Amino acid sequence: MPTTDEPGLQALSPDECRRLLVSVPIGRLAFTVGALPTIQPVHFTVRGDEVLIPARRGGKVEAASRGAVVAFEVDEYDASARSGWSVTVVGPSRVLTDAGEVTAIHKGGLTPWVPAPDACVIAVRIARVSGRRVGGSGDPATGVTTAVARAVPGPAMR
């Protein structure tokens, strides 16, 4: 059973975090470029214990993710109901460049929004997963807050 970690916030179990992780199509990858934090919205899928993110070889996501520990976050909020949830994954990343493997991943549903002939895939191992819910009443079967009606960008996205 999830616990309350701060007044008004409910910590989510790892199983609920994993259910929510696959419930949205867009997340945010946090990494560093030139020792400065950077956050970029990305399309993704989950395969086993990895979050897979399409990228372009030589791009900043590929360069910054190669072997680094990164964070990946997904969320859904309803500002009018003051409710929602967020899930964060932290783990080491690696770059998948084998053309056959990248093609198979793309055929499995992870198609880049901007196709590139020099595609690769960033794989982030789910070493740590955590999440929290605020407001609303949760549906234990789905892990989705019933008051959540639409996604609203968080402060970092405004």
N, C-alpha and C positions, 0 to 999 in steps of 0.2 A: 504494500500500500504506500503510495507517495506520501511524503512528509512535507511539513511547512518549514522552509528554511529561513524565511523572513516574514513578518506580518503581511498578509495579503498575497504572498507568493507560495506556490506549491511546487516542491521539487518533484520531478518526474522520474520514474524508474527507468533503468536502461532499456527494458523491453518497450516501454511506451515511447521513449526517445526514438528507438529504431523504427517503430510504426509511423511516427510523425515525420521522420526524416524522409521517407519515401512518398509522403502525401502531397508534396509540392514540387513543381518543376524547376524552380529557380532558387539558388542559394547564394551565399557570399563567401568568397575565398579570401582569407586574410593572410598576407605574406609580407615580406620586407623587400624593398628595393633601395639600394644604397643606404642601408641601415635605418630606413624610415618605414613605418607601417603603411601598408596599402591594402585596400579592400575593394574587391571587384565582384560585381554580380556575374554569376555563371550558371549555365545549364548543366545538369548533372544526372547521374543515375547511381544506384548502389548495386554492387556485385559482391556478395559475400561480406567480408569485413573491410571493403574499400569503397570510398566515394570516387567515382570516375568522372572526370571533367575534360571535355574536348578542348584542345588548345592548338596553337600553331607553333611549329618548330621555330625557334629564334625569337618568339614573342616574349613579352615580359613575364607572363604567367609561367611559361615553360622554363625560362631562365631562373626565375626566382624560386620555383618549386623544386628544382632538381636536388633531391636529397635533403631538403629543409624540413623542419617541423613547421607545419602550418595549421591554421584553424579554419574551419568551415562551419557556417551557420545557416540555419533555415528558420523561418518563423511565419506566423500568421496572426494578424491582429485586427480587431474591430475597434476603432477609436471611439465611436459613439457609445459602444457598450463597455468600453474600458476593459476589454478582456482579450486574451490571446495566449500564445505560447511561443517559446523559442527553444531550439536544440542546437548545441554546439558540439562539434567533433574536433579533437586535436590529435594529430599524429604525424608521423614522417611521411614524406611524399616521394614519389619516384615518377619518372617519365617513361611511358610506354611508347616506343617508336617502331617496333616491328610492324611492318605494313600489314601482314596477315592478321595479327592480333588487333590492330587499330580498326581494320576493315570489319572484322567480326564484331567488335564492340559497337561500331556504327550500325551494322546490320541488326544488332540486338536492340536498337532503339535510341542510342545516344548519337544523334546526328548533330553535327555542329550547325549553329545558326548562320555562320558565315563559313561556308565550305572553303577549304584551302588545299592545294595539292600537297603541301608539306605538313599535313595534320599529324598530331600526336595526341596522347591522352595522359592527363595527370591522374595518378592513382594516390589517394590519401588513405593510409591505413587508419581504421577507426581504433586508435589506441585508447582514447578516452572519449566517452560520450556523456553529456549531461544536458538537462533541460529544466525549464520552469514554466509554470502556467500562472496567469494572473486573471482574477475575476471569472465570472461565468460558472457554469456547472459542467464538469467533464463527463463524457460518455466513456465508461471504463472499457466497453467493447471495442471502440475505435480509437480512443485516446484523443478525440477531437472535442474542443470546447463548443458546446451547443450555441453559445452566444456569438461565436465567430461567424460573420457573414461575408467579409471581404478582406483581402489583404491590404494593409496600409503601410507605406514605407516608414521605417523607423527613423529616428533623428539623424542617423548617419546617411540616410538616403535623401534627405530633404535639401 
